[in-house]
């Protein structure tokens, strides 16, 4: 059962935030799957994409199992959250590896990689809701709903996937590597680092990720000789909207980290060297 009880005969109701997240995530997933079914020419093609996605989700489960075993032997943050960042990093690397093989390989595989990882992550968020940081589950609920919606829009309106669009999408999808890498560092070697140092790292990673995403727009634009197709404008326009959402969350998180790193009048002496606490500013809290 999803609910637990404080005393015999009493049940804890599901929080409204969890109900809203469930409805929103399932609606976005249904939208994405509906557009996939409408776009593909046959049921077998849809089955192939979703079958590969299921293998990706199974690989995510395997990664979590390995992380869970390692967490018993080494000093590591909660396996659920660390696994999220490790799984995502591996998927982002897979995007770029597929692109380097051939643009057609990326085009054939990105939806399976994308949906398999997201489906697994959504299941983790909804099943283990109370075991995740509130900031983590809130951000990734909003992020996944928005991301599934806009990639569903790509399929709904469609258009020719020209090589420069494929390149831009591959760069765009892999840009979170910087943020995820920092999150894994904070939960391993970075545990206990001074807050001021973490704040500087977060700021640096923020701008690295912005530069990475800027490349996702500028490079295709140059390759297309500064003339983008209607579908390219749709893809890059919705991608930019997602970037603004991510950047807003991340910047607010950076400001909070910087504020915590500033010494107060009563604790000015030596407070700059205070390590991150293990509460809401835990080293494995979301970097947004």
N, C-alpha and C positions, 0 to 999 in steps of 0.2 A: 504494500500500500504506500501511496505517496505521503500520506499524513501520519503523524506520530501523536502520541497522547502524553499529557503531563501527569495524568492520574487515571486510574481505572474508570472507564466509562466516558471519558472526555476526549474529544478529538480536536486537533489543531487544524484550522481551516487553511487552505492554500492562500498565500498572500496575493493581493490584487496584482502586484507587479509580476508575479510568476504566471498568473492567468493571462495577463495582457501579453507577456512575452511569448507564451505558448501560442496564443491566437495569431499574433503578428508573424511569428516565425513559420507557423504552419501555412498561413495565407501566402507569405512570400515564396515558400517552397512550392506550394500548389501552382502559383502563378508561373514560376520558372519551369516546372514540369509540364504544365499545359502548353506553354510556348514551345518547349522542346518537341512535344508530340505533334504540334501543328506544323512545325518547321520541317521535321524529317519526313522523307518520302515514304517510309515503311515502318512497320512495327519492329522489324528485325534491326533496323538502324538505331531506333530508340533503345531497344534491348541491349544492343552492343555498348552504347554509351553508358547506360545505367549499370550494366554488368561490370564494366571496367571501373565505374565509380564505386561499386560495392567492394571491389578488390582494393581500391584506394582506402576506403573506410576500414577494411580488415587490416590493412597495413598500419593505419593509424592506431588501431586497437593493439596491434603487436608492439608498436613503439611505446605505447603507454605501459604495456606489461613489462617491457625491458626497463623503462624508467622507474617503474614501481619497485622492481627488484634492486636496481642500483641505489634507490633512495634508502634502502635498508642498510647499505654498506658505506655510503658516502654522505657527506653533509649536503643536503639538497632540499630545495623548497618542495611544497606539496606536489606530488606527481601529476595531478590533474592539470594544474596550470603550467608547469614546466613542459609537460607533454604537448600542450597546445602550441607552445612556441617552437618546440623542436619539430613537431609534425608540419607546422606551417612552413618552417624554413626548408624542410626537405621538399615540400610541394613547390615552393618558389624556385628552388634549384632545378626541379624537374621541368618547370616551364622553360627555363633558359636552355637546359640540355636539349629539349625537344626542338626549340628554335634553332639551335646550332646544328642539329642534324639536318633539318630542312623545314622551311616555313609550313609546308603541307603537313608535316608530322605534328607540329604545334597545333595547327588548326584542327586536326583530327583528335587530339588528345586533351586539349586544355579544359574542355567542359567536363570530362570525366574526372580529371585531377581536381578541378575546382569544386564540383558538386560532391564528390566523394569526401573531400576534406570538410566542406561546410556541413554536409549531412551528419557526419560523425561529431563535429563540434557542436552542432545544434542539439544532438542527443545528449551530449555531456552536460551542456548548460541546463537543459530542462530536467534531466534525471538527478543531477548533483547540484541543484540550485543552491541549497543552503551551505554547501561546502566550498563555494566560490566567493571571492571577494565581491562585495556589492558593486564597486566601481567596474570590476572586470566583467561581471555578467551584464551590467547595464550597457556598457560600451559595445560589447560584442553582440548583444541582442540588436541594438540599433544598427550597428555596422552590417551585420549579416542580412537583416531585413532590407536595408538600403541597397546593399551589393546585389542580392538576389533579384531585387526589383529592377535595377538598371540593366543587369545582364539579361534579364527576361525581356526588357524593352528592346535590347539589341536583336534578340531572336524574333520578337513580335513584328518589328518593322523591317528587319532584314536588309540585305544589300550585298553587293560583291565584296568579299574579303580580299582586298588588294594587298600586295606584299607589305606596303608601308603601314597599313592598318594592323596587320598581324604583328609587325615589329613593334609598333606602339603599344598594343595590348600586352605583348609579352613583357616589355619593359615596365609597363604600368603594374601588371600583376605581381612582378617580382620585387617591387620597390619596398615592401614591408620587411625585407631581409634585414635592413638596418635596425629597425625597431625591435624585431624579434631577437636579433643577435644580442642587443643590449639587455633585453629582458632575461635571456639565458645567462648572460654574464652576471647580472645582478643576483640571480638565484644560485650562483656557484662561486666563482672566484671573487665576485664583487660583494659578497655578503659582508656586512660590517664596515664597508667603506664609508668615509665621511660624507655627510649629506651634501656638503658644498661640492665635493668631487662628483657625486652622482648627478647633481643639478647641472654641472658643466657638461658631463657626458650626454645627458638627455638633450641639452640644447644643441650640441654638436651633431648628434644623430638626427635631431629634428631637421636641421638644415641639409644634412646629407640626403635624407629622404626626400626633401622638397626638390633638391637638385636632380635626384634620380627621376622623380615624377615629371619634372620639367622636361627632361630628355624624352619622355614618352610622348610629349606633344611637339617639341621642337624638331626632333630628328625626322619623324614622319612628314612633317610639314615641309621640311627642306627637300626630302626625297621626292615628295609629290610636286615639287617645283612651285610651292606656295599656293597650290590649288587643290583643295580637299573635296572629295566626293560628299554627297549628302549623307551617306551612311557613316563616313569618317567623322563628319561634324556631329552626328548623333552620338557616336561612340566616345569621342573625345570630350564632347560637351557634358555628357552624363558622368564621365570619369572625373572631370573637373569638379562637378558638384560633390562627388564622393570625396575628393581630395580636400575640399573646403570643410566638409564635416569632420574628417580625420584630423586635419590641422587644428581645428577649433578645440577638439577634445585634448589633443596632445599639448597645445599651448597652455591650456588651463592647468593640465597636470604639471607642466614644467614650472609654471608660476607658483603652484602650491609647494613643489619640492624646493624651489629657491627661497620661498618664504620660510619654510621650516629650517632651512640651513642658515638663516640669518640669526645671529645671537641677539637676545634681548638684553636690556640693561642689567638685569640681575644675573644673567648667565653668560655675559659677554666673554669672560675669561675662559678660553679653551673650548667654548661651545661649538666653534667652527669645525672642531675635530670630532664632534659627536657622530657616531655611526647611525645609519638608518635604523629606525625602530622596527619592531616586528608586528606593528599594528596595521593601520590603513596604508602606511607608507612602506609596507613590506617590499623587499627587493624583488619579489615576484608578482607584485601588484601590476596591473596593466600599465603600460607606458603611455597611456593616453590621459 
